[in-house]
């Protein structure tokens, strides 16, 4: 696990876009809660600019996140359920 301020990264995956890593990470906070962080990194440093992804890149990152355990296997079902009309 990698420390991150007040949280520990418990699962992580990334895709490379141009000269940076675009990461999705599951964080375990000191409060006992879990959060998901989307971020871009260059040279081991987090970038403060907005994360910009194409639809294909977002789908790739979500696919990897489910396989890496960052997101639960039923994530897509929960997402589908939340947006059904």
C-alpha positions in Angstrom: 0.0 0.0 0.0 1.2 3.5 -0.8 0.5 6.3 1.7 -1.4 9.3 0.4 -1.7 12.1 3.0 -4.6 10.9 5.3 -5.3 7.8 3.2 -3.7 4.5 2.0 -4.0 3.4 -1.6 -5.4 -0.2 -1.4 -5.9 -0.8 -5.1 -4.8 1.1 -8.2 -4.5 0.9 -11.9 -3.6 3.3 -14.7 -3.5 4.0 -18.4 -0.8 6.0 -20.2 -2.1 9.0 -22.1 0.6 10.9 -23.9 3.3 11.7 -21.3 1.3 11.1 -18.2 -0.3 8.3 -16.2 -4.1 8.5 -15.6 -4.8 6.6 -12.4 -7.9 5.3 -10.6 -7.2 4.4 -7.0 -9.2 3.0 -4.1 -8.3 4.9 -0.9 -8.8 3.8 2.6 -9.2 6.9 4.8 -8.2 7.2 8.5 -11.9 7.5 9.2 -12.5 4.0 8.0 -14.3 5.1 4.8 -13.2 4.3 1.3 -13.0 6.7 -1.6 -12.1 6.6 -5.3 -9.5 9.0 -6.7 -9.1 9.8 -10.4 -5.8 11.7 -11.1 -3.0 12.3 -13.6 0.6 11.9 -12.8 3.9 12.9 -14.5 7.3 11.9 -13.3 5.9 10.5 -10.0 4.1 13.8 -9.2 0.3 14.3 -9.2 -0.8 17.0 -11.6 -3.2 19.7 -10.4 -4.8 20.3 -13.8 -8.2 18.7 -14.6 -8.3 15.1 -15.7 -9.5 15.0 -19.4 -10.3 11.6 -21.0 -11.9 10.5 -24.2 -14.9 8.1 -23.9 -12.6 5.2 -25.0 -10.0 6.1 -22.4 -12.6 6.3 -19.7 -13.9 2.9 -20.6 -10.4 1.4 -20.7 -9.7 2.8 -17.2 -13.0 1.6 -15.8 -12.4 -1.9 -17.3 -8.9 -2.0 -15.7 -10.3 -0.7 -12.4 -12.8 -3.5 -12.2 -10.2 -6.1 -13.0 -7.7 -4.6 -10.4 -10.3 -4.5 -7.6 -10.5 -0.7 -7.5 -14.2 -0.9 -8.4 -16.4 -3.8 -7.4 -17.4 -6.4 -10.1 -21.0 -5.2 -9.9 -20.1 -1.6 -10.6 -21.5 -1.6 -14.1 -24.8 -3.1 -12.9 -25.1 -0.5 -10.2 -24.4 2.2 -12.7 -26.9 0.9 -15.2 -29.5 0.7 -12.4 -28.8 4.3 -11.3 -29.4 5.7 -14.8 -32.4 3.6 -16.0 -35.4 5.7 -17.0 
